[in-house]
Amino acid sequence: MRILHVTESWGGGTASSLLAMVDATPDLEHHLLAAARSDSAPSAEAAARFATATSLSTNPVAAVVRLNERVRELRPDVVHAHSSVAGTLVRAARSGPAKVAFTPHGFAFDRRDVSSLGRAAFRAVERALVRRTDLVAAVSPHEVAAASALGHTAVAYVPNRATLPTALRASYADRPRVVTIGRVTAAKDWRYLIHLKRYAERQLGLDAMWTWLGGGDEEGERALLAAGVEVTGWLEHDETLARAAAAQLYVHTAAWESAPMSILEAAALGVPLVLRAIPQLRALDLPGLGQDVPELATRLRMLQRSRTDWMRAQADSDELSRRHSREAQGRSLTAAYRGLVGEGPLAPTMTWSA
């Protein structure tokens, strides 16, 4: 079976999630058509995982032309769009017999940096494209529920997972290093992280080193540095993992998400989790959720004080990593693709509480 993956935002969690899907389904023939962010073009190693890897223009008209060219050249069984923009592009330009799968990696209408009118517009676009979508391959229960509410009749849950190239493992330290991973943006809510750091230090006496593994918004980077948070800028993936494994606590303060790869990577490294309990993460049944800054800060302080509590939290991370396995992801995605092309039952719509 031949799959053409399309994304306009190669990099970060989208790239990690897509590569994990490819790795989990080695019996399928995978091709890539991607537009890269300015700071994260596909590496030679990443491109080598695909039968072919070609670039996609950031100009919408040119992108449609290139997409149609690749579909004619490859004659894929499935065109799999990753992210909302690529999903709109692929479905709006759809032609020919190839089936269309869509993984939002976070629906645009879940964003909280746009007005309610803007979110309503995003939702209206998604509803209009339902009839041009054969399958939603959702990476989280929240995404399953959102797709079902839009009216999609075939929704498969394909759980994200971490792919670690080396056997790294976190260990306890009296003075912990607290890390987060990702792009410094409104979505990751760097302001919330600064608030959490200040509260934990001033109210609870937390003594820790704080690092943001990544880069992005200049205002956010300046504010983080002024608050005593090291900002590394963008690192190679292996270096990011090594820096995360050297930490004792992983904090995630995002205002909205889908199924963050960084959380799964931290868990696979054995790093205890301290996570802001947004609806998308609650639906994943993750360990270490906290409803507000005081609750998150209290967990940070507890895990600093007690090696026993830290080891228990590490075991929770290990269990999360076991649940999100290569085998589970491969089974789900292969079954979904086979259902699309008539080699098995079509994935039914599943209902999850969000």
C-alpha positions as CSV (number, residue, x, y, z in Angstrom):
1,M,0.0,0.0,0.0
2,R,1.3,3.4,-1.0
3,I,0.8,6.4,1.3
4,L,1.6,10.1,0.5
5,H,2.0,12.1,3.6
6,V,1.5,15.9,3.2
7,T,2.3,18.6,5.7
8,E,2.9,22.3,5.5
9,S,4.5,22.5,9.0
10,W,7.3,20.0,9.2
11,G,9.0,20.3,12.5
12,G,8.3,19.9,16.2
13,G,5.6,17.5,17.3
14,T,4.0,17.1,13.9
15,A,7.3,15.8,12.4
16,S,7.9,13.5,15.4
17,S,4.4,12.1,15.3
18,L,4.6,11.5,11.5
19,L,7.9,9.8,11.7
20,A,6.6,7.5,14.5
21,M,3.7,6.5,12.3
22,V,6.1,5.7,9.5
23,D,8.4,3.7,11.8
24,A,5.4,1.7,13.2
25,T,4.2,0.6,9.7
26,P,7.3,-0.6,7.9
27,D,5.3,-2.9,5.5
28,L,3.8,0.2,3.9
29,E,5.4,2.4,1.2
30,H,5.6,5.9,2.6
31,H,6.2,9.1,0.6
32,L,6.6,12.7,2.0
33,L,5.5,16.0,0.5
34,A,6.4,18.7,3.1
35,A,6.9,22.4,3.5
36,A,9.4,23.0,6.4
37,R,9.3,25.7,9.0
38,S,12.3,28.1,8.6
39,D,14.2,26.5,11.4
40,S,13.3,22.8,11.0
41,A,13.7,21.4,7.5
42,P,13.7,17.6,7.3
43,S,17.1,16.2,8.0
44,A,18.7,13.7,5.7
45,E,18.1,11.0,8.2
46,A,14.4,11.8,8.5
47,A,14.0,12.1,4.7
48,A,15.7,8.7,4.3
49,R,12.8,7.0,6.2
50,F,10.5,7.7,3.2
51,A,10.6,6.1,-0.3
52,T,10.7,9.7,-1.6
53,A,10.7,13.1,0.1
54,T,9.9,16.2,-1.9
55,S,9.3,19.9,-0.9
56,L,6.0,21.6,-0.9
57,S,5.7,25.3,-1.6
58,T,4.3,27.7,1.0
59,N,2.4,29.5,-1.7
60,P,-1.1,27.9,-1.7
61,V,-1.6,27.9,-5.4
62,A,1.9,26.5,-6.1
63,A,1.3,23.9,-3.3
64,V,-1.9,22.7,-5.0
65,V,-0.1,22.3,-8.3
66,R,2.7,20.4,-6.7
67,L,0.3,18.2,-4.7
68,N,-1.6,17.2,-7.9
69,E,1.6,16.5,-9.7
70,R,2.8,14.1,-7.0
71,V,-0.6,12.4,-6.8
72,R,-0.4,11.8,-10.6
73,E,3.2,10.6,-10.4
74,L,2.8,8.3,-7.4
75,R,-0.8,7.2,-7.7
76,P,-1.0,6.6,-3.9
77,D,-3.7,4.5,-2.3
78,V,-4.0,7.1,0.5
79,V,-3.1,10.8,0.8
80,H,-2.6,11.5,4.5
81,A,-2.7,15.2,5.5
82,H,-1.1,16.3,8.7
83,S,-2.2,19.5,10.5
84,S,-5.1,21.8,9.8
85,V,-3.6,23.8,6.9
86,A,-2.4,20.7,5.0
87,G,-5.8,19.1,5.8
88,T,-7.6,22.0,4.2
89,L,-5.2,22.0,1.2
90,V,-5.5,18.3,0.5
91,R,-9.2,18.1,0.9
92,A,-10.1,21.2,-1.0
93,A,-7.9,20.2,-3.9
94,R,-8.9,16.6,-3.8
95,S,-9.2,14.8,-7.2
96,G,-8.7,11.2,-8.4
97,P,-9.3,7.9,-6.7
98,A,-6.9,8.2,-3.7
99,K,-8.5,8.0,-0.3
100,V,-7.9,11.0,2.0
101,A,-6.9,10.6,5.6
102,F,-6.5,13.6,8.0
103,T,-4.7,14.0,11.2
104,P,-5.2,17.5,12.7
105,H,-2.4,17.2,15.4
106,G,-4.7,19.7,17.2
107,F,-7.8,21.3,15.5
108,A,-7.4,25.0,14.8
109,F,-10.7,25.7,16.5
110,D,-9.1,24.6,19.8
111,R,-6.7,27.6,19.7
112,R,-7.0,30.2,22.4
113,D,-5.0,32.9,20.8
114,V,-7.8,33.8,18.4
115,S,-11.2,35.3,19.0
116,S,-14.4,33.3,19.4
117,L,-15.4,34.5,15.9
118,G,-12.1,33.1,14.5
119,R,-12.6,29.8,16.2
120,A,-16.1,29.6,14.8
121,A,-14.8,30.2,11.4
122,F,-12.2,27.4,11.8
123,R,-15.0,25.1,12.9
124,A,-17.1,26.1,9.9
125,V,-14.3,25.2,7.5
126,E,-13.8,21.9,9.2
127,R,-17.5,21.1,8.9
128,A,-17.5,22.0,5.2
129,L,-14.6,19.6,4.6
130,V,-16.2,16.6,6.3
131,R,-17.6,15.2,3.1
132,R,-14.2,15.4,1.5
133,T,-12.6,13.3,4.3
134,D,-12.5,9.5,4.2
135,L,-10.9,9.1,7.6
136,V,-9.7,11.1,10.6
137,A,-6.7,9.4,12.1
138,A,-6.9,11.1,15.5
139,V,-3.9,11.1,17.9
140,S,-5.8,11.7,21.1
141,P,-9.2,10.8,22.6
142,H,-10.0,14.6,22.6
143,E,-9.4,14.7,18.8
144,V,-11.6,11.6,18.4
145,A,-14.4,13.4,20.2
146,A,-14.0,16.6,18.3
147,A,-13.9,14.9,14.9
148,S,-17.0,12.9,15.8
149,A,-18.8,16.0,16.9
150,L,-18.1,17.6,13.5
151,G,-19.9,14.7,11.8
152,H,-17.1,12.5,10.6
153,T,-18.3,8.9,10.2
154,A,-14.9,7.2,10.2
155,V,-12.6,8.1,13.1
156,A,-9.6,5.9,14.2
157,Y,-7.6,6.5,17.3
158,V,-3.9,6.2,16.4
159,P,-2.0,6.9,19.7
160,N,1.1,9.0,19.5
161,R,4.3,7.5,20.9
162,A,7.9,8.4,21.5
163,T,10.8,7.1,19.4
164,L,14.1,7.2,21.3
165,P,17.4,6.5,19.5
166,T,19.4,5.9,22.7
167,A,18.8,4.3,26.1
168,L,18.7,7.5,28.1
169,R,17.3,7.5,31.7
170,A,16.5,10.2,34.2
171,S,17.8,10.0,37.7
172,Y,16.9,11.8,41.0
173,A,18.8,14.9,42.2
174,D,18.3,17.0,45.4
175,R,18.3,20.2,43.3
176,P,16.3,19.3,40.3
177,R,16.4,20.6,36.8
178,V,12.9,21.4,35.5
179,V,12.5,21.3,31.7
180,T,9.9,21.9,29.1
181,I,10.2,21.2,25.4
182,G,8.8,23.0,22.4
183,R,8.3,26.3,20.6
184,V,8.0,29.4,22.7
185,T,4.5,30.4,21.6
186,A,1.1,31.4,23.0
187,A,0.0,27.8,22.6
188,K,2.8,26.6,25.0
189,D,1.8,29.5,27.3
190,W,5.2,30.7,28.5
191,R,3.5,33.3,30.7
192,Y,1.9,30.5,32.7
193,L,5.3,28.8,33.1
194,I,6.8,32.0,34.5
195,H,3.9,32.4,36.9
196,L,4.4,28.8,38.0
197,K,8.1,29.2,38.6
198,R,7.6,32.4,40.6
199,Y,4.9,30.9,42.7
200,A,6.8,27.7,43.4
201,E,9.9,29.7,44.5
202,R,8.3,32.4,46.5
203,Q,5.4,30.5,48.1
204,L,6.9,27.0,48.5
205,G,10.6,27.6,48.5
206,L,11.4,25.4,45.5
207,D,15.1,25.5,44.6
208,A,15.5,24.3,41.0
209,M,17.1,25.1,37.7
210,W,14.7,25.8,34.9
211,T,15.3,25.2,31.1
212,W,13.1,25.7,28.1
213,L,14.4,23.3,25.4
214,G,13.5,25.2,22.2
215,G,13.0,28.7,21.0
216,G,10.5,30.9,19.2
217,D,8.7,34.1,20.1
218,E,11.2,36.8,20.8
219,E,9.1,38.5,23.5
220,G,8.6,35.1,25.2
221,E,12.3,34.3,25.1
222,R,13.2,37.6,26.6
223,A,10.6,37.2,29.4
224,L,11.7,33.7,30.2
225,L,15.4,34.7,30.4
226,A,14.4,37.6,32.7
227,A,12.6,35.2,34.9
228,G,15.6,33.0,35.3
229,V,14.7,30.3,32.7
230,E,17.4,29.2,30.4
231,V,16.2,29.1,26.7
232,T,18.4,26.9,24.6
233,G,17.1,27.8,21.1
234,W,16.4,25.0,18.7
235,L,18.6,21.9,19.2
236,E,19.0,18.7,17.2
237,H,16.4,16.1,18.4
238,D,19.1,13.8,20.0
239,E,20.5,16.7,21.9
240,T,17.0,17.7,23.1
241,L,16.4,14.2,24.4
242,A,19.8,14.1,26.1
243,R,19.1,17.4,27.9
244,A,15.6,16.2,28.9
245,A,17.0,12.9,30.3
246,A,19.4,15.0,32.4
247,A,16.4,16.7,34.0
248,Q,14.5,15.5,37.1
249,L,11.1,17.1,36.3
250,Y,9.1,17.8,33.1
251,V,6.6,20.6,33.2
252,H,4.0,21.2,30.5
253,T,2.0,24.4,30.7
254,A,0.4,24.6,27.3
255,A,-3.0,26.4,27.0
256,W,-4.1,24.0,24.2
257,E,-2.7,20.9,22.6
258,S,-3.6,17.6,20.9
259,A,-1.3,14.7,22.1
260,P,2.1,16.3,22.8
261,M,5.0,14.3,21.7
262,S,7.2,16.0,24.2
263,I,5.2,14.6,27.1
264,L,5.6,11.1,25.7
265,E,9.3,11.6,25.1
266,A,9.8,12.8,28.7
267,A,7.8,9.8,30.0
268,A,9.9,7.4,27.8
269,L,13.1,8.9,29.4
270,G,11.7,8.2,32.9
271,V,11.2,11.9,33.8
272,P,8.3,12.6,36.2
273,L,5.6,14.7,34.8
274,V,4.0,17.9,36.0
275,L,1.2,18.8,33.6
276,R,-1.4,21.6,33.3
277,A,-4.8,19.8,33.2
278,I,-6.2,21.2,30.0
279,P,-9.1,19.1,28.5
280,Q,-6.9,17.5,25.8
281,L,-4.5,16.1,28.4
282,R,-7.3,15.0,30.8
283,A,-8.7,12.9,28.0
284,L,-5.4,11.0,27.7
285,D,-5.5,10.0,31.4
286,L,-2.0,11.2,32.0
287,P,-0.2,11.1,35.3
288,G,0.9,14.3,37.0
289,L,-2.0,16.6,36.1
290,G,-2.7,19.7,38.1
291,Q,-5.7,22.0,37.9
292,D,-3.9,25.3,38.7
293,V,-0.6,26.9,39.6
294,P,-0.8,26.1,43.3
295,E,-1.5,22.4,42.6
296,L,1.3,22.2,40.0
297,A,3.8,24.0,42.3
298,T,2.9,21.7,45.2
299,R,3.7,18.6,43.0
300,L,7.0,20.1,42.0
301,R,8.0,20.7,45.6
302,M,6.9,17.3,46.7
303,L,8.9,15.6,44.0
304,Q,11.9,17.7,45.0
305,R,11.7,16.8,48.6
306,S,11.1,13.1,48.4
307,R,13.1,10.6,46.5
308,T,10.4,8.0,47.2
309,D,7.7,10.2,45.6
310,W,10.0,11.0,42.7
311,M,10.6,7.2,42.1
312,R,6.8,6.6,42.2
313,A,6.3,9.4,39.7
314,Q,9.0,7.9,37.5
315,A,7.1,4.6,37.5
316,D,4.0,6.4,36.4
317,S,5.9,7.8,33.5
318,D,7.2,4.3,32.6
319,E,3.6,3.0,32.6
320,L,2.5,5.8,30.3
321,S,5.3,4.9,27.9
322,R,4.2,1.3,27.8
323,R,0.7,2.2,27.0
324,H,1.8,4.2,24.0
325,S,3.8,1.5,22.2
326,R,5.0,1.0,18.6
327,E,2.9,-2.1,18.3
328,A,-0.3,-0.4,19.4
329,Q,0.3,2.5,17.0
330,G,1.2,0.2,14.1
331,R,-1.9,-2.0,14.6
332,S,-4.3,1.0,14.7
333,L,-2.8,2.9,11.7
334,T,-2.5,-0.3,9.5
335,A,-6.1,-1.3,10.3
336,A,-7.3,2.2,9.5
337,Y,-5.5,2.4,6.2
338,R,-6.7,-1.1,5.2
339,G,-10.3,-0.2,6.0
340,L,-9.9,2.9,3.7
341,V,-8.8,0.9,0.7
342,G,-11.3,-2.0,1.2
343,E,-8.9,-4.5,2.7
344,G,-10.7,-4.6,6.0
345,P,-13.6,-3.0,7.9
346,L,-13.7,0.8,7.8
347,A,-12.8,2.4,11.2
348,P,-16.1,3.2,13.0
349,T,-16.7,6.5,14.8
350,M,-15.6,6.1,18.4
351,T,-16.9,8.1,21.3
352,W,-14.6,9.3,24.0
353,S,-15.2,11.6,26.9
354,A,-13.2,14.8,26.5
